[in-house]
Amino acid sequence: MQGASRASLAQARAALERQLASSGLDAAQIGDELFGVVGMIDTQVALRRALSDPALEGDRKAGLIEAVVGSQVSAATLEILRGVVAARWSRMRDLPDTIETLAVLADLIGADRDGVADDVEDELFRFGRIVEARPALRDALSSHTLPDANKTALVEALLDGKATATTLRLVTQVATRPRGRSPEDALAAYGEIAAQRRDRLVARVTTAIPLSDAEGERLRSALAGIYGHDVHLQIEIDAALVGGVVVQVGDEVLDGSVAGRLADARRRLE
């Protein structure tokens, strides 16, 4: 996002955090309701155009969203939506994208209350890697012909009892409402929202063998020193590395694996 949209997103995120932090509101319910509104706006172009029109006064747009969904959502969700649509947006798509971000945030705040926020981040990452590694699963989740009920049942069969309720809801959302993204890209986007909320970087660590708790903490501390920021490790095991680790932070890759060093040696000999 750029310009006005970026500023409006930041304000909306802060407002949601304040509202849910100071109340006993049901964060999961708010998340579900916001996801429902995203689906409505995505499919109704005229509504999306009106709600994101910079020439239309904020109060009129707030009144419009209330007229359309006021009877379908809670008072807390409606208050959030009125603030979001009254803001300024650089592009039409930025409005539903922001509401989706707020829906994810609401679920993550609920996970934080339950003490499972780290679990949700790790589960989203691991499920994304499973999808990448299994083309048949990826095709099923991204199919345009498979009914949503079938996708929901598939996600439940894979995750029920093996992941948090928050992860189950978010993965189901990705499967049934991908919004033009691949399942793994949508899951990565949700993981990035989680990392941004907790003001930390995510390091994707691939290692030949599992790291001990002490080794993981040393690596985390070293990366925090390099980047000057708190770092959360997402660890994947790949025996093909032979030994060592490969660390990816954003677009930067630090390859300390045996396989990487051998490949580098081969290149130097060519």
Backbone as CSV, one residue per row, in Angstrom:
resi,resn,N_x,N_y,N_z,CA_x,CA_y,CA_z,C_x,C_y,C_z
1,MET,0.831,-1.195,0.000,0.000,0.000,0.000,0.869,1.250,0.000
2,GLN,0.320,2.320,-0.527,1.064,3.563,-0.605,0.215,4.732,-0.099
3,GLY,0.912,5.794,0.269,0.265,7.055,0.590,-0.834,6.963,1.621
4,ALA,-2.011,7.442,1.225,-3.147,7.518,2.148,-3.536,6.147,2.686
5,SER,-3.460,5.128,1.842,-3.865,3.790,2.278,-2.971,3.264,3.394
6,ARG,-1.677,3.500,3.278,-0.760,3.013,4.313,-1.055,3.673,5.649
7,ALA,-1.311,4.974,5.623,-1.634,5.683,6.864,-2.973,5.218,7.435
8,SER,-3.950,4.979,6.571,-5.262,4.521,7.030,-5.173,3.123,7.626
9,LEU,-4.359,2.258,7.026,-4.167,0.910,7.564,-3.559,0.967,8.956
10,ALA,-2.532,1.789,9.129,-1.882,1.901,10.436,-2.869,2.387,11.497
11,GLN,-3.696,3.361,11.137,-4.685,3.878,12.083,-5.722,2.818,12.433
12,ALA,-6.153,2.055,11.432,-7.162,1.026,11.663,-6.618,-0.086,12.559
13,ARG,-5.368,-0.480,12.329,-4.765,-1.519,13.164,-4.665,-1.052,14.614
14,ALA,-4.214,0.186,14.806,-4.072,0.711,16.169,-5.430,0.806,16.860
15,ALA,-6.446,1.222,16.111,-7.784,1.348,16.692,-8.330,-0.016,17.102
16,LEU,-8.108,-1.025,16.277,-8.570,-2.373,16.611,-7.867,-2.897,17.859
17,GLU,-6.573,-2.704,17.938,-5.809,-3.152,19.103,-6.349,-2.497,20.372
18,ARG,-6.607,-1.185,20.304,-7.117,-0.467,21.481,-8.487,-0.990,21.878
19,GLN,-9.335,-1.183,20.892,-10.708,-1.598,21.189,-10.735,-2.978,21.833
20,LEU,-9.956,-3.910,21.322,-9.987,-5.265,21.855,-9.163,-5.406,23.132
21,ALA,-8.181,-4.547,23.305,-7.342,-4.633,24.509,-8.083,-4.142,25.741
22,SER,-9.037,-3.256,25.570,-9.700,-2.629,26.714,-11.106,-3.152,26.951
23,SER,-11.396,-4.330,26.417,-12.753,-4.849,26.557,-12.730,-6.369,26.596
24,GLY,-13.880,-6.927,26.919,-14.015,-8.373,26.898,-14.702,-8.855,25.639
25,LEU,-14.587,-8.095,24.552,-15.252,-8.451,23.302,-14.713,-9.775,22.771
26,ASP,-15.570,-10.502,22.068,-15.200,-11.783,21.472,-14.393,-11.529,20.201
27,ALA,-13.075,-11.673,20.305,-12.193,-11.371,19.172,-12.466,-12.296,17.989
28,ALA,-12.730,-13.587,18.261,-12.984,-14.533,17.178,-14.262,-14.173,16.416
29,GLN,-15.290,-13.735,17.148,-16.531,-13.333,16.486,-16.301,-12.124,15.590
30,ILE,-15.554,-11.167,16.102,-15.263,-9.977,15.298,-14.473,-10.365,14.055
31,GLY,-13.506,-11.265,14.206,-12.742,-11.723,13.058,-13.633,-12.373,12.015
32,ASP,-14.533,-13.249,12.450,-15.444,-13.919,11.514,-16.337,-12.912,10.798
33,GLU,-16.834,-11.933,11.530,-17.718,-10.936,10.914,-16.962,-10.073,9.910
34,LEU,-15.741,-9.710,10.232,-14.941,-8.915,9.301,-14.608,-9.712,8.041
35,PHE,-14.301,-10.986,8.203,-14.059,-11.824,7.027,-15.306,-11.885,6.142
36,GLY,-16.470,-11.965,6.766,-17.707,-11.985,5.998,-17.908,-10.713,5.195
37,VAL,-17.551,-9.573,5.784,-17.685,-8.293,5.080,-16.698,-8.213,3.925
38,VAL,-15.502,-8.747,4.110,-14.526,-8.778,3.013,-15.123,-9.512,1.812
39,GLY,-15.724,-10.673,2.063,-16.330,-11.431,0.976,-17.409,-10.640,0.263
40,MET,-18.215,-9.904,1.019,-19.275,-9.095,0.422,-18.692,-7.987,-0.456
41,ILE,-17.706,-7.282,0.063,-17.120,-6.170,-0.693,-16.392,-6.676,-1.933
42,ASP,-15.735,-7.836,-1.813,-15.020,-8.400,-2.962,-15.963,-8.718,-4.115
43,THR,-17.164,-9.151,-3.808,-18.083,-9.588,-4.860,-19.004,-8.473,-5.356
44,GLN,-19.065,-7.341,-4.656,-19.939,-6.245,-5.057,-19.099,-5.023,-5.439
45,VAL,-18.804,-4.937,-6.722,-17.899,-3.886,-7.213,-18.453,-2.489,-6.939
46,ALA,-19.752,-2.301,-7.138,-20.346,-0.976,-6.923,-20.190,-0.551,-5.461
47,LEU,-20.392,-1.484,-4.545,-20.235,-1.173,-3.123,-18.781,-0.839,-2.807
48,ARG,-17.854,-1.631,-3.345,-16.434,-1.379,-3.101,-16.026,-0.009,-3.641
49,ARG,-16.540,0.330,-4.817,-16.197,1.618,-5.418,-16.731,2.772,-4.566
50,ALA,-17.949,2.639,-4.088,-18.539,3.705,-3.280,-17.808,3.870,-1.957
51,LEU,-17.463,2.754,-1.302,-16.827,2.823,0.012,-15.398,3.342,-0.046
52,SER,-14.770,3.219,-1.204,-13.384,3.686,-1.330,-13.269,4.983,-2.123
53,ASP,-14.400,5.581,-2.463,-14.417,6.813,-3.264,-13.917,7.997,-2.432
54,PRO,-12.765,8.596,-2.815,-12.235,9.722,-2.030,-13.099,10.971,-2.106
55,ALA,-13.974,11.033,-3.100,-14.835,12.210,-3.241,-16.062,12.140,-2.335
56,LEU,-16.345,10.965,-1.783,-17.514,10.787,-0.928,-17.115,11.031,0.531
57,GLU,-17.886,11.837,1.224,-17.557,12.170,2.613,-17.540,10.920,3.488
58,GLY,-16.649,10.947,4.486,-16.490,9.805,5.376,-17.771,9.425,6.088
59,ASP,-18.531,10.411,6.542,-19.779,10.119,7.255,-20.786,9.408,6.361
60,ARG,-20.823,9.780,5.088,-21.750,9.139,4.161,-21.339,7.683,3.914
61,LYS,-20.032,7.447,3.811,-19.564,6.073,3.610,-19.822,5.233,4.860
62,ALA,-19.631,5.837,6.023,-19.919,5.120,7.270,-21.402,4.778,7.346
63,GLY,-22.251,5.694,6.924,-23.682,5.430,6.909,-24.047,4.336,5.921
64,LEU,-23.335,4.290,4.804,-23.600,3.269,3.790,-23.262,1.881,4.312
65,ILE,-22.105,1.725,4.948,-21.733,0.398,5.449,-22.684,-0.031,6.567
66,GLU,-23.144,0.928,7.352,-24.106,0.591,8.408,-25.419,0.120,7.803
67,ALA,-25.844,0.773,6.734,-27.103,0.377,6.094,-26.994,-1.010,5.473
68,VAL,-25.813,-1.357,4.971,-25.638,-2.623,4.267,-25.450,-3.795,5.226
69,VAL,-24.620,-3.610,6.281,-24.277,-4.759,7.140,-24.647,-4.556,8.601
70,GLY,-25.218,-3.413,8.941,-25.492,-3.102,10.343,-26.310,-4.142,11.079
71,SER,-27.228,-4.801,10.378,-28.077,-5.804,11.020,-27.434,-7.187,11.049
72,GLN,-26.253,-7.318,10.423,-25.623,-8.630,10.295,-24.388,-8.808,11.176
73,VAL,-23.908,-7.730,11.759,-22.681,-7.807,12.559,-22.924,-7.186,13.931
74,SER,-22.020,-7.452,14.854,-22.128,-6.901,16.203,-21.844,-5.404,16.191
75,ALA,-22.215,-4.747,17.276,-21.978,-3.305,17.395,-20.485,-3.001,17.349
76,ALA,-19.672,-3.870,17.950,-18.217,-3.645,17.954,-17.645,-3.722,16.542
77,THR,-18.087,-4.719,15.777,-17.604,-4.857,14.395,-18.060,-3.684,13.553
78,LEU,-19.297,-3.245,13.760,-19.805,-2.109,12.997,-18.998,-0.857,13.295
79,GLU,-18.627,-0.644,14.538,-17.810,0.519,14.887,-16.471,0.480,14.164
80,ILE,-15.855,-0.704,14.103,-14.585,-0.858,13.390,-14.763,-0.533,11.914
81,LEU,-15.827,-1.055,11.317,-16.065,-0.855,9.888,-16.345,0.612,9.567
82,ARG,-17.105,1.282,10.412,-17.392,2.693,10.170,-16.099,3.505,10.138
83,GLY,-15.178,3.201,11.039,-13.912,3.920,11.042,-13.081,3.624,9.809
84,VAL,-13.093,2.366,9.374,-12.282,1.984,8.217,-12.805,2.627,6.932
85,VAL,-14.098,2.551,6.694,-14.615,3.083,5.428,-14.586,4.609,5.399
86,ALA,-14.576,5.248,6.563,-14.517,6.715,6.587,-13.129,7.234,6.255
87,ALA,-12.117,6.355,6.297,-10.740,6.756,5.999,-10.545,6.908,4.489
88,ARG,-9.359,7.379,4.102,-9.049,7.585,2.688,-8.211,6.417,2.178
89,TRP,-8.494,6.004,0.929,-7.804,4.866,0.327,-7.297,5.224,-1.059
90,SER,-6.055,4.851,-1.330,-5.439,5.184,-2.611,-6.005,4.352,-3.747
91,ARG,-6.352,3.088,-3.454,-6.919,2.190,-4.461,-8.141,1.487,-3.881
92,MET,-9.054,1.084,-4.756,-10.257,0.398,-4.284,-9.917,-0.881,-3.522
93,ARG,-8.926,-1.627,-4.011,-8.610,-2.917,-3.394,-8.039,-2.752,-1.991
94,ASP,-7.462,-1.595,-1.686,-6.840,-1.412,-0.374,-7.856,-1.506,0.768
95,LEU,-9.099,-1.131,0.489,-10.125,-1.190,1.543,-10.419,-2.636,1.968
96,PRO,-10.810,-3.551,1.051,-11.046,-4.927,1.500,-9.774,-5.602,2.018
97,ASP,-8.617,-5.247,1.454,-7.362,-5.810,1.963,-7.161,-5.433,3.431
98,THR,-7.487,-4.200,3.766,-7.335,-3.747,5.146,-8.327,-4.437,6.066
99,ILE,-9.554,-4.591,5.623,-10.549,-5.277,6.462,-10.122,-6.727,6.698
100,GLU,-9.546,-7.360,5.669,-9.033,-8.723,5.862,-7.905,-8.727,6.895
101,THR,-7.001,-7.765,6.810,-5.913,-7.669,7.787,-6.471,-7.524,9.197
102,LEU,-7.491,-6.706,9.354,-8.110,-6.523,10.671,-8.770,-7.812,11.159
103,ALA,-9.361,-8.580,10.237,-9.969,-9.856,10.610,-8.912,-10.819,11.139
104,VAL,-7.781,-10.882,10.446,-6.675,-11.735,10.901,-6.177,-11.259,12.258
105,LEU,-6.016,-9.947,12.398,-5.536,-9.386,13.670,-6.477,-9.724,14.822
106,ALA,-7.772,-9.636,14.576,-8.732,-9.955,15.638,-8.542,-11.397,16.104
107,ASP,-8.374,-12.313,15.151,-8.135,-13.710,15.523,-6.826,-13.853,16.289
108,LEU,-5.795,-13.126,15.876,-4.500,-13.221,16.547,-4.551,-12.634,17.964
109,ILE,-5.321,-11.573,18.134,-5.492,-11.008,19.476,-6.182,-12.026,20.379
110,GLY,-7.175,-12.723,19.829,-7.820,-13.784,20.590,-6.844,-14.883,20.959
111,ALA,-5.944,-15.237,20.027,-4.934,-16.258,20.306,-3.969,-15.785,21.379
112,ASP,-3.645,-14.485,21.360,-2.762,-13.911,22.375,-3.402,-14.030,23.756
113,ARG,-4.697,-13.743,23.834,-5.411,-13.860,25.107,-5.348,-15.295,25.640
114,ASP,-5.394,-16.251,24.704,-5.387,-17.664,25.107,-3.977,-18.211,25.303
115,GLY,-2.972,-17.368,25.060,-1.586,-17.791,25.240,-1.072,-18.722,24.160
116,VAL,-1.660,-18.664,22.946,-1.232,-19.581,21.884,-0.780,-18.827,20.626
117,ALA,-0.407,-17.558,20.746,-0.030,-16.769,19.579,1.173,-17.360,18.855
118,ASP,2.193,-17.807,19.617,3.364,-18.425,18.990,2.974,-19.705,18.262
119,ASP,2.077,-20.477,18.870,1.623,-21.714,18.231,0.952,-21.422,16.895
120,VAL,0.132,-20.386,16.850,-0.569,-20.037,15.614,0.431,-19.684,14.517
121,GLU,1.414,-18.843,14.840,2.437,-18.483,13.850,3.121,-19.716,13.300
122,ASP,3.552,-20.597,14.184,4.283,-21.789,13.763,3.389,-22.740,12.972
123,GLU,2.138,-22.869,13.362,1.223,-23.768,12.657,0.907,-23.255,11.253
124,LEU,0.730,-21.949,11.106,0.506,-21.380,9.775,1.700,-21.641,8.876
125,PHE,2.902,-21.469,9.437,4.124,-21.710,8.663,4.213,-23.175,8.249
126,ARG,4.040,-24.078,9.208,4.195,-25.500,8.911,3.149,-25.979,7.906
127,PHE,1.905,-25.503,8.045,0.879,-25.928,7.095,1.192,-25.385,5.701
128,GLY,1.721,-24.168,5.629,2.125,-23.623,4.338,3.188,-24.476,3.674
129,ARG,4.131,-24.974,4.464,5.186,-25.837,3.920,4.598,-27.175,3.471
130,ILE,3.634,-27.694,4.201,2.985,-28.950,3.802,2.272,-28.761,2.467
131,VAL,1.586,-27.644,2.313,0.876,-27.368,1.061,1.861,-27.275,-0.098
132,GLU,2.988,-26.596,0.124,3.998,-26.464,-0.927,4.532,-27.819,-1.356
133,ALA,4.675,-28.722,-0.398,5.294,-30.027,-0.674,4.318,-31.048,-1.245
134,ARG,3.024,-30.768,-1.190,2.024,-31.740,-1.644,1.141,-31.113,-2.719
135,PRO,1.503,-31.290,-3.981,0.738,-30.673,-5.076,-0.739,-31.036,-5.075
136,ALA,-1.060,-32.287,-4.717,-2.469,-32.693,-4.726,-3.270,-31.904,-3.695
137,LEU,-2.686,-31.685,-2.524,-3.353,-30.887,-1.491,-3.485,-29.441,-1.943
138,ARG,-2.422,-28.909,-2.525,-2.465,-27.530,-3.013,-3.563,-27.367,-4.064
139,ASP,-3.645,-28.324,-4.982,-4.662,-28.241,-6.036,-6.071,-28.305,-5.442
140,ALA,-6.249,-29.144,-4.434,-7.577,-29.269,-3.817,-7.981,-27.970,-3.131
141,LEU,-7.057,-27.375,-2.381,-7.370,-26.159,-1.641,-7.588,-24.960,-2.563
142,SER,-6.940,-24.964,-3.722,-7.059,-23.825,-4.647,-8.052,-24.086,-5.776
143,SER,-8.731,-25.240,-5.738,-9.674,-25.593,-6.799,-10.855,-24.626,-6.843
144,HIS,-11.252,-24.250,-8.067,-12.416,-23.375,-8.237,-13.706,-24.174,-8.323
145,THR,-13.587,-25.486,-8.456,-14.773,-26.323,-8.621,-15.131,-27.110,-7.365
146,LEU,-14.160,-27.326,-6.480,-14.444,-28.063,-5.252,-15.282,-27.200,-4.318
147,PRO,-16.428,-27.673,-3.856,-17.290,-26.864,-2.974,-16.572,-26.465,-1.681
148,ASP,-16.964,-25.311,-1.149,-16.357,-24.832,0.104,-16.528,-25.839,1.237
149,ALA,-17.671,-26.521,1.264,-17.910,-27.496,2.325,-16.875,-28.615,2.279
150,ASN,-16.491,-29.022,1.066,-15.479,-30.062,0.930,-14.104,-29.570,1.380
151,LYS,-13.790,-28.327,1.035,-12.510,-27.761,1.461,-12.465,-27.632,2.980
152,THR,-13.568,-27.191,3.553,-13.637,-27.059,5.013,-13.447,-28.415,5.684
153,ALA,-14.098,-29.431,5.140,-13.963,-30.775,5.703,-12.535,-31.279,5.574
154,LEU,-11.878,-30.954,4.462,-10.489,-31.365,4.256,-9.571,-30.707,5.284
155,VAL,-9.756,-29.409,5.489,-8.931,-28.699,6.474,-9.164,-29.269,7.867
156,GLU,-10.408,-29.519,8.204,-10.713,-30.075,9.526,-10.094,-31.456,9.701
157,ALA,-10.125,-32.267,8.661,-9.530,-33.603,8.746,-8.030,-33.529,8.970
158,LEU,-7.400,-32.512,8.388,-5.947,-32.375,8.507,-5.513,-31.735,9.824
159,LEU,-6.332,-30.820,10.351,-5.879,-30.004,11.479,-6.652,-30.189,12.776
160,ASP,-7.855,-30.731,12.713,-8.649,-30.843,13.932,-7.926,-31.701,14.969
161,GLY,-7.721,-31.132,16.148,-7.015,-31.822,17.211,-5.508,-31.731,17.101
162,LYS,-5.009,-31.132,16.003,-3.563,-31.022,15.788,-3.090,-29.568,15.745
163,ALA,-4.033,-28.646,15.769,-3.697,-27.224,15.698,-4.698,-26.444,16.544
164,THR,-4.374,-25.199,16.834,-5.260,-24.355,17.626,-6.527,-24.033,16.833
165,ALA,-7.558,-23.644,17.570,-8.815,-23.253,16.918,-8.604,-22.045,16.015
166,THR,-7.699,-21.144,16.412,-7.414,-19.964,15.586,-6.808,-20.371,14.259
167,THR,-5.833,-21.271,14.291,-5.208,-21.739,13.051,-6.228,-22.414,12.158
168,LEU,-7.087,-23.221,12.750,-8.120,-23.908,11.970,-9.016,-22.898,11.266
169,ARG,-9.419,-21.843,11.968,-10.268,-20.816,11.347,-9.539,-20.105,10.216
170,LEU,-8.281,-19.741,10.433,-7.544,-18.979,9.425,-7.243,-19.826,8.193
171,VAL,-6.892,-21.084,8.393,-6.620,-21.951,7.245,-7.910,-22.211,6.468
172,THR,-9.021,-22.368,7.160,-10.309,-22.540,6.479,-10.637,-21.313,5.647
173,GLN,-10.349,-20.141,6.187,-10.575,-18.905,5.444,-9.738,-18.881,4.169
174,VAL,-8.482,-19.263,4.281,-7.593,-19.301,3.115,-8.127,-20.268,2.066
175,ALA,-8.611,-21.412,2.514,-9.089,-22.432,1.581,-10.380,-22.018,0.868
176,THR,-11.258,-21.341,1.576,-12.569,-21.012,1.010,-12.637,-19.616,0.392
177,ARG,-11.758,-18.714,0.829,-11.754,-17.347,0.299,-10.307,-16.903,0.053
178,PRO,-9.653,-17.471,-0.970,-8.228,-17.165,-1.199,-7.977,-15.757,-1.726
179,ARG,-8.975,-15.127,-2.306,-8.872,-13.754,-2.818,-7.775,-13.630,-3.875
180,GLY,-7.695,-14.625,-4.763,-6.764,-14.567,-5.880,-5.350,-15.016,-5.580
181,ARG,-5.115,-15.515,-4.366,-3.768,-15.947,-3.997,-3.696,-17.466,-3.925
182,SER,-2.477,-17.998,-4.023,-2.277,-19.414,-3.769,-2.408,-19.648,-2.268
183,PRO,-2.738,-20.878,-1.843,-2.861,-21.131,-0.406,-1.604,-20.779,0.373
184,GLU,-0.440,-21.144,-0.173,0.791,-20.871,0.565,1.093,-19.374,0.653
185,ASP,0.748,-18.618,-0.390,0.965,-17.168,-0.350,0.033,-16.510,0.671
186,ALA,-1.212,-16.966,0.723,-2.164,-16.408,1.688,-1.730,-16.727,3.113
187,LEU,-1.269,-17.960,3.349,-0.797,-18.335,4.682,0.424,-17.523,5.072
188,ALA,1.322,-17.297,4.106,2.509,-16.480,4.389,2.108,-15.049,4.726
189,ALA,1.095,-14.528,4.036,0.621,-13.170,4.325,0.051,-13.083,5.734
190,TYR,-0.699,-14.101,6.147,-1.249,-14.113,7.501,-0.113,-14.198,8.527
191,GLY,0.898,-15.008,8.226,2.048,-15.100,9.134,2.779,-13.780,9.255
192,GLU,2.873,-13.046,8.161,3.535,-11.742,8.193,2.740,-10.748,9.038
193,ILE,1.430,-10.806,8.975,0.596,-9.948,9.821,0.881,-10.240,11.284
194,ALA,1.004,-11.527,11.610,1.295,-11.922,12.993,2.649,-11.395,13.435
195,ALA,3.651,-11.503,12.565,4.996,-11.035,12.920,5.013,-9.519,13.100
196,GLN,4.339,-8.802,12.214,4.297,-7.341,12.319,3.610,-6.903,13.602
197,ARG,2.556,-7.619,13.968,1.834,-7.254,15.188,2.740,-7.345,16.399
198,ARG,3.609,-8.331,16.417,4.481,-8.534,17.570,5.829,-7.838,17.387
199,ASP,5.913,-7.017,16.328,7.075,-6.162,16.086,8.364,-6.977,16.083
200,ARG,8.392,-8.033,15.267,9.595,-8.836,15.184,9.760,-9.391,13.770
201,LEU,10.977,-9.769,13.457,11.287,-10.387,12.186,11.063,-11.893,12.285
202,VAL,10.815,-12.511,11.152,10.696,-13.963,11.092,11.869,-14.516,10.303
203,ALA,12.602,-15.444,10.907,13.711,-16.120,10.238,13.278,-17.533,9.890
204,ARG,13.315,-17.844,8.633,12.974,-19.191,8.168,14.261,-20.019,8.186
205,VAL,14.341,-20.981,9.068,15.563,-21.746,9.299,15.375,-23.171,8.781
206,THR,16.258,-23.566,7.875,16.250,-24.946,7.387,17.525,-25.620,7.890
207,THR,17.360,-26.756,8.551,18.494,-27.432,9.167,18.429,-28.935,8.886
208,ALA,19.591,-29.566,8.866,19.638,-30.996,8.554,19.074,-31.835,9.691
209,ILE,19.270,-31.387,10.920,18.772,-32.113,12.095,18.099,-31.113,13.034
210,PRO,17.198,-31.568,13.897,16.534,-30.636,14.817,17.528,-29.897,15.703
211,LEU,17.242,-28.638,15.976,18.068,-27.846,16.885,17.591,-28.056,18.314
212,SER,18.533,-28.108,19.237,18.155,-28.149,20.646,17.630,-26.776,21.046
213,ASP,16.982,-26.703,22.202,16.487,-25.413,22.679,17.629,-24.416,22.821
214,ALA,18.780,-24.872,23.335,19.929,-23.984,23.529,20.467,-23.503,22.192
215,GLU,20.534,-24.401,21.199,21.028,-24.007,19.877,20.078,-23.010,19.217
216,GLY,18.784,-23.269,19.346,17.812,-22.341,18.782,17.900,-20.973,19.411
217,GLU,18.097,-20.912,20.728,18.201,-19.633,21.415,19.471,-18.890,21.007
218,ARG,20.593,-19.622,20.840,21.836,-18.971,20.395,21.665,-18.395,18.997
219,LEU,21.009,-19.157,18.121,20.792,-18.662,16.761,19.873,-17.452,16.781
220,ARG,18.816,-17.521,17.568,17.887,-16.386,17.651,18.593,-15.144,18.155
221,SER,19.411,-15.295,19.191,20.135,-14.154,19.758,21.125,-13.575,18.760
222,ALA,21.809,-14.460,18.015,22.773,-13.991,17.017,22.076,-13.199,15.916
223,LEU,20.943,-13.694,15.453,20.213,-12.989,14.405,19.651,-11.668,14.916
224,ALA,19.181,-11.659,16.162,18.684,-10.409,16.748,19.806,-9.376,16.801
225,GLY,21.039,-9.823,17.106,22.172,-8.905,17.127,22.516,-8.377,15.743
226,ILE,22.407,-9.237,14.731,22.705,-8.829,13.360,21.694,-7.813,12.844
227,TYR,20.421,-8.091,13.096,19.362,-7.265,12.503,18.835,-6.177,13.438
228,GLY,19.281,-6.197,14.707,18.832,-5.176,15.642,17.354,-5.232,15.918
229,HIS,16.801,-6.444,15.938,15.358,-6.610,16.078,15.089,-7.976,16.671
230,ASP,13.992,-8.106,17.423,13.594,-9.413,17.914,13.298,-10.326,16.724
231,VAL,13.683,-11.591,16.839,13.541,-12.538,15.733,12.813,-13.783,16.213
232,HIS,11.853,-14.233,15.403,11.144,-15.483,15.683,11.606,-16.521,14.668
233,LEU,11.998,-17.708,15.136,12.489,-18.758,14.256,11.356,-19.668,13.807
234,GLN,11.307,-19.944,12.514,10.417,-20.956,11.962,11.317,-22.027,11.356
235,ILE,11.338,-23.198,11.971,12.357,-24.205,11.669,11.778,-25.351,10.849
236,GLU,12.510,-25.717,9.801,12.137,-26.838,8.940,13.333,-27.778,8.828
237,ILE,13.085,-29.086,8.848,14.147,-30.081,8.757,14.272,-30.558,7.311
238,ASP,15.513,-30.566,6.798,15.787,-31.055,5.444,17.114,-31.800,5.471
239,ALA,17.058,-33.129,5.457,18.268,-33.949,5.563,19.213,-33.735,4.388
240,ALA,18.701,-33.204,3.269,19.549,-32.989,2.095,20.649,-31.962,2.352
241,LEU,20.494,-31.170,3.393,21.527,-30.176,3.708,22.790,-30.828,4.270
242,VAL,22.697,-32.054,4.724,23.805,-32.832,5.303,24.173,-32.312,6.681
243,GLY,24.419,-31.039,6.811,24.757,-30.424,8.094,24.647,-28.917,7.981
244,GLY,24.718,-28.219,9.126,24.616,-26.763,9.116,23.188,-26.282,8.959
245,VAL,23.038,-24.991,8.690,21.708,-24.398,8.560,21.678,-23.389,7.423
246,VAL,20.478,-23.176,6.910,20.217,-22.090,5.969,19.178,-21.192,6.620
247,VAL,19.470,-19.901,6.672,18.568,-18.946,7.318,18.111,-17.915,6.290
248,GLN,16.800,-17.724,6.193,16.259,-16.697,5.318,15.485,-15.692,6.147
249,VAL,15.883,-14.434,6.042,15.182,-13.329,6.697,14.787,-12.350,5.602
250,GLY,13.507,-12.300,5.303,13.073,-11.483,4.174,13.660,-12.045,2.889
251,ASP,14.336,-11.187,2.114,14.949,-11.627,0.863,16.400,-12.048,1.039
252,GLU,16.922,-11.946,2.246,18.329,-12.261,2.489,18.478,-13.707,2.957
253,VAL,19.418,-14.432,2.337,19.648,-15.832,2.670,21.081,-16.005,3.175
254,LEU,21.209,-16.611,4.347,22.508,-16.923,4.931,22.669,-18.439,4.869
255,ASP,23.537,-18.919,3.964,23.671,-20.356,3.740,24.919,-20.875,4.438
256,GLY,24.706,-21.541,5.577,25.814,-22.135,6.312,25.751,-23.648,6.301
257,SER,25.076,-24.215,5.291,24.916,-25.665,5.228,26.118,-26.324,4.561
258,VAL,26.310,-27.605,4.845,27.363,-28.369,4.178,27.078,-28.441,2.681
259,ALA,25.817,-28.680,2.331,25.462,-28.757,0.918,25.753,-27.438,0.216
260,GLY,25.480,-26.340,0.896,25.755,-25.028,0.317,27.239,-24.797,0.111
261,ARG,28.051,-25.206,1.077,29.505,-25.027,0.943,30.067,-25.908,-0.169
262,LEU,29.542,-27.128,-0.297,29.992,-28.006,-1.376,29.627,-27.434,-2.743
263,ALA,28.410,-26.901,-2.844,27.987,-26.298,-4.106,28.862,-25.110,-4.457
264,ASP,29.216,-24.309,-3.441,30.091,-23.158,-3.666,31.473,-23.617,-4.115
265,ALA,31.979,-24.695,-3.502,33.291,-25.224,-3.895,33.277,-25.715,-5.339
266,ARG,32.186,-26.382,-5.736,32.085,-26.843,-7.106,32.099,-25.680,-8.105
267,ARG,31.381,-24.599,-7.742,31.350,-23.442,-8.629,32.739,-22.828,-8.803
268,ARG,33.512,-22.825,-7.712,34.845,-22.242,-7.788,35.788,-23.087,-8.638
269,LEU,35.528,-24.390,-8.722,36.386,-25.282,-9.495,36.036,-25.284,-10.979
270,GLU,34.862,-24.816,-11.313,34.432,-24.835,-12.717,35.136,-23.758,-13.537
